[in-house]
Amino acid sequence: MNTDTIYRRALQQGDAIRYWHYSDIVSQRYDVPDVPMQGDMDPFFFLSKKKNFIPHTYPCRVDFQQRYLEKKPQPFGAFELTRWWFPFGSDHVDLSGFWFRPTRIGAWAQTWLETETDGEVTLRFTTCGGGIVQVNGEDVACAIWKTPLRSPFL
């Protein structure tokens, strides 16, 4: 690793790690057989200003939950870091977007932490979906997707 290209930033206890070297987003189509959606349509869906949601879940989401809920994430795509994330005031990396078809997405991100002394460091890791934390190439923690998708808009 060429340390001349690393952006150094001091962290205080409780600070978010905001600077990342990351990959392009990798996507895989997530097609499932055509099946009817369960649930009834709210006849006042387009007229309501307070209760504007669709009361059913897309079949691709049901299938995805059955396959991945409460399981360790399985990375896919090459580990090719191509971009830098600078926070501009945000405490998190935001790689969100919109896909017109059911799609499984993933990305790699890497950062470096230096400490003045050896010892254990406690970090809190949160993500939308799942993720794995590695230290020196070894898995040390993972965020497992535990909550079924219940978005009122999907």
DRENDO-1510 file (C-alpha; in Angstrom, 1 decimal, always signed):
<recs>
REC; n; res; u; v; w
REC; 1; MET; +0.0; +0.0; +0.0 .
REC; 2; ASN; +1.3; +3.4; -0.9 .
REC; 3; THR; +0.9; +5.5; +2.2 .
REC; 4; ASP; +1.4; +8.8; +0.2 .
REC; 5; THR; -2.1; +8.5; -1.3 .
REC; 6; ILE; -3.9; +8.0; +2.0 .
REC; 7; TYR; -6.0; +10.8; +3.3 .
REC; 8; ARG; -5.3; +11.1; +7.1 .
REC; 9; ARG; -8.0; +12.4; +9.5 .
REC; 10; ALA; -8.0; +12.2; +13.3 .
REC; 11; LEU; -10.9; +10.4; +14.9 .
REC; 12; GLN; -12.3; +11.1; +18.3 .
REC; 13; GLN; -14.3; +8.6; +20.3 .
REC; 14; GLY; -17.8; +8.4; +18.9 .
REC; 15; ASP; -16.8; +9.8; +15.4 .
REC; 16; ALA; -18.0; +8.0; +12.3 .
REC; 17; ILE; -15.5; +6.7; +9.8 .
REC; 18; ARG; -16.3; +8.9; +6.9 .
REC; 19; TYR; -13.5; +8.4; +4.3 .
REC; 20; TRP; -13.7; +5.3; +2.1 .
REC; 21; HIS; -12.1; +3.8; -1.0 .
REC; 22; TYR; -14.9; +1.9; -2.7 .
REC; 23; SER; -15.8; -0.1; -5.8 .
REC; 24; ASP; -18.4; +0.4; -8.4 .
REC; 25; ILE; -21.8; -1.0; -7.5 .
REC; 26; VAL; -22.2; -4.5; -8.8 .
REC; 27; SER; -25.7; -5.6; -9.7 .
REC; 28; GLN; -27.4; -8.9; -10.5 .
REC; 29; ARG; -30.9; -9.2; -11.8 .
REC; 30; TYR; -33.2; -10.8; -9.3 .
REC; 31; ASP; -35.9; -12.4; -11.4 .
REC; 32; VAL; -38.5; -14.7; -9.9 .
REC; 33; PRO; -41.4; -16.6; -11.5 .
REC; 34; ASP; -44.5; -14.5; -12.1 .
REC; 35; VAL; -47.0; -14.9; -9.3 .
REC; 36; PRO; -49.9; -12.7; -8.1 .
REC; 37; MET; -49.3; -10.4; -5.2 .
REC; 38; GLN; -51.1; -11.1; -2.0 .
REC; 39; GLY; -53.3; -8.4; -0.3 .
REC; 40; ASP; -56.0; -6.1; -1.4 .
REC; 41; MET; -55.5; -2.7; -3.1 .
REC; 42; ASP; -56.7; +0.3; -1.0 .
REC; 43; PRO; -59.4; +1.9; -3.1 .
REC; 44; PHE; -58.5; +5.3; -1.7 .
REC; 45; PHE; -54.8; +4.9; -2.4 .
REC; 46; PHE; -54.6; +7.9; -4.8 .
REC; 47; LEU; -57.0; +10.1; -2.8 .
REC; 48; SER; -55.4; +9.8; +0.7 .
REC; 49; LYS; -52.8; +12.3; +1.8 .
REC; 50; LYS; -52.1; +10.5; +5.1 .
REC; 51; LYS; -52.3; +6.8; +4.3 .
REC; 52; ASN; -50.6; +6.7; +0.9 .
REC; 53; PHE; -49.2; +3.1; +0.8 .
REC; 54; ILE; -49.7; -0.1; -1.1 .
REC; 55; PRO; -50.8; -2.9; +1.3 .
REC; 56; HIS; -48.8; -5.8; -0.3 .
REC; 57; THR; -45.3; -6.9; -0.9 .
REC; 58; TYR; -43.8; -7.7; -4.4 .
REC; 59; PRO; -43.1; -11.4; -5.0 .
REC; 60; CYS; -39.4; -10.7; -5.6 .
REC; 61; ARG; -39.1; -9.2; -2.1 .
REC; 62; VAL; -40.9; -12.2; -0.6 .
REC; 63; ASP; -38.4; -14.5; -2.4 .
REC; 64; PHE; -35.4; -12.4; -1.4 .
REC; 65; GLN; -36.4; -12.4; +2.2 .
REC; 66; GLN; -36.8; -16.2; +2.2 .
REC; 67; ARG; -33.4; -16.6; +0.7 .
REC; 68; TYR; -31.3; -14.0; +2.6 .
REC; 69; LEU; -33.1; -13.0; +5.8 .
REC; 70; GLU; -30.8; -13.7; +8.9 .
REC; 71; LYS; -28.0; -15.2; +6.8 .
REC; 72; LYS; -24.4; -14.0; +6.6 .
REC; 73; PRO; -24.0; -11.9; +3.4 .
REC; 74; GLN; -22.1; -13.5; +0.6 .
REC; 75; PRO; -20.0; -11.0; -1.3 .
REC; 76; PHE; -20.0; -11.0; -5.1 .
REC; 77; GLY; -18.2; -8.9; -7.6 .
REC; 78; ALA; -14.5; -8.2; -7.9 .
REC; 79; PHE; -12.6; -6.3; -5.2 .
REC; 80; GLU; -11.7; -3.4; -7.5 .
REC; 81; LEU; -11.6; -0.1; -5.7 .
REC; 82; THR; -12.2; +2.7; -8.2 .
REC; 83; ARG; -13.7; +5.6; -6.3 .
REC; 84; TRP; -13.2; +7.7; -3.1 .
REC; 85; TRP; -16.0; +8.6; -0.8 .
REC; 86; PHE; -15.7; +12.0; +0.9 .
REC; 87; PRO; -18.4; +12.8; +3.4 .
REC; 88; PHE; -19.3; +16.4; +2.9 .
REC; 89; GLY; -20.9; +16.5; +6.3 .
REC; 90; SER; -22.5; +13.0; +6.2 .
REC; 91; ASP; -21.8; +10.3; +8.6 .
REC; 92; HIS; -22.5; +7.5; +6.2 .
REC; 93; VAL; -21.7; +6.3; +2.7 .
REC; 94; ASP; -24.7; +6.5; +0.4 .
REC; 95; LEU; -24.6; +4.3; -2.7 .
REC; 96; SER; -28.4; +4.4; -3.1 .
REC; 97; GLY; -30.0; +4.5; -6.5 .
REC; 98; PHE; -33.0; +3.3; -8.4 .
REC; 99; TRP; -33.2; +0.1; -10.4 .
REC; 100; PHE; -36.2; -0.5; -12.7 .
REC; 101; ARG; -36.1; -4.3; -12.2 .
REC; 102; PRO; -35.6; -6.4; -9.1 .
REC; 103; THR; -31.9; -6.3; -8.5 .
REC; 104; ARG; -29.4; -7.5; -5.9 .
REC; 105; ILE; -26.6; -5.0; -5.5 .
REC; 106; GLY; -23.3; -5.0; -3.7 .
REC; 107; ALA; -20.1; -3.0; -3.3 .
REC; 108; TRP; -16.7; -3.2; -1.6 .
REC; 109; ALA; -15.4; -0.5; +0.6 .
REC; 110; GLN; -12.1; -0.1; +2.3 .
REC; 111; THR; -10.5; +2.2; +4.8 .
REC; 112; TRP; -7.4; +2.2; +7.0 .
REC; 113; LEU; -7.2; +2.9; +10.7 .
REC; 114; GLU; -4.0; +3.7; +12.5 .
REC; 115; THR; -3.7; +3.7; +16.3 .
REC; 116; GLU; -1.0; +5.1; +18.4 .
REC; 117; THR; -0.9; +2.0; +20.6 .
REC; 118; ASP; -1.8; -1.7; +20.1 .
REC; 119; GLY; -5.0; -3.0; +21.6 .
REC; 120; GLU; -8.6; -3.6; +21.0 .
REC; 121; VAL; -10.9; -1.1; +19.3 .
REC; 122; THR; -14.7; -1.1; +19.6 .
REC; 123; LEU; -16.6; -0.1; +16.5 .
REC; 124; ARG; -20.3; +0.1; +15.8 .
REC; 125; PHE; -21.2; -1.1; +12.3 .
REC; 126; THR; -24.6; -0.4; +10.7 .
REC; 127; THR; -25.9; -0.9; +7.2 .
REC; 128; CYS; -29.1; -1.1; +5.1 .
REC; 129; GLY; -29.0; -4.7; +4.1 .
REC; 130; GLY; -26.0; -6.8; +5.1 .
REC; 131; GLY; -22.3; -6.3; +5.3 .
REC; 132; ILE; -19.1; -7.9; +6.5 .
REC; 133; VAL; -16.2; -6.2; +8.4 .
REC; 134; GLN; -12.7; -7.6; +7.8 .
REC; 135; VAL; -9.5; -6.7; +9.6 .
REC; 136; ASN; -6.3; -7.6; +7.7 .
REC; 137; GLY; -8.4; -9.9; +5.5 .
REC; 138; GLU; -10.1; -11.8; +8.3 .
REC; 139; ASP; -13.9; -11.6; +8.9 .
REC; 140; VAL; -14.4; -10.1; +12.4 .
REC; 141; ALA; -18.1; -9.1; +12.3 .
REC; 142; CYS; -21.1; -9.0; +10.0 .
REC; 143; ALA; -24.3; -7.1; +9.8 .
REC; 144; ILE; -27.0; -9.7; +9.1 .
REC; 145; TRP; -30.3; -8.5; +7.6 .
REC; 146; LYS; -32.8; -9.4; +10.3 .
REC; 147; THR; -35.9; -7.3; +9.6 .
REC; 148; PRO; -38.3; -8.2; +6.7 .
REC; 149; LEU; -38.8; -5.4; +4.2 .
REC; 150; ARG; -42.0; -3.5; +5.1 .
REC; 151; SER; -41.6; -0.3; +3.2 .
REC; 152; PRO; -45.0; +1.4; +2.8 .
REC; 153; PHE; -44.1; +2.4; -0.7 .
REC; 154; LEU; -43.1; -1.0; -2.1 .
</recs>
